[in-house]
Amino acid sequence: MGTGFSEAPLALFTTLAPMAAASFIVIAYAFIAGKPTAEEARRLDRWTALPAVVMLLAMVAAFLHLANPLAAFEVFAGVGRSPLSNELLVVVLFSVVALAYWLCGLAGKLPTSGGVRTGLLVVLAVGSLAVAAACGMAYLIPTVPTWNNPLGVVAMLGYALTGGAALGSAVCAMARVALPTQAPLCGAVLAGVGAVLALAALGAQAAGLDAVANIWGAASGLVPDLGLMVGAFGLCAAAAVVMIFLGKRSAGAAGAEGAQAAAGRIVVAPVFAVGAAVLAAAGIFIVRIAFYGLYMGIAL
């Protein structure tokens, strides 16, 4: 048992890794539905550095959590047996594909739209859900009943959608890409669905804590401020959804190409998108700290 802050590196990893991965859902939308010009595609490829850096920070956090960082590669010896090893394998495989996509884009080896680019983006968008699911399944541990609940996987998928929608919007905003007029609504719906999934899973998990106990007491007393922390996530997620939806301006006003502006397209205002990403990350981190604070082994 503990406050959860002792596991801050893991909380940071499970906040940032699914968020960075799911941002490729929005990037895929920008390329497939947005049909960017060649110049916009180049800018999108350059700003894909943003989720790459976020994923790198997540991996550094996971690395720092290890008792002996020099033995990091030994973690993969448990692939197939250890949920933690499986989680890291999925994250690493996703990162390799994402890195290959990004570097090929920077080198101009990918078409502006269609073909190999679309195929890779679809793989990354679907793979992002596998990353989130793996991060949740890593904690399905029979000897830790407070964690051993599939609702944790549902919550992690929700975090990924909310954070990914915000971070992906930030990528598009910084790249000044003209998007279809319904793009802010699509992003807000994606983030909102994620928030609802996460809140529903968190609520159901919290409701069942009274039924879990050991010699020290009921699990419901492990994190006294659990309700406030879940509420903080809800407020941060709601604010992020609103900022994604409202953060738009006309493509013409943003200086996009004439044909794009004439088509009534919009771009996302960076201050709104970046703000949404920061809020989403903060909210997710808070409830991840709460999750680790709920550790309770059956043998104690």
Disulfide bonds with the S-S distance in Angstrom:
none
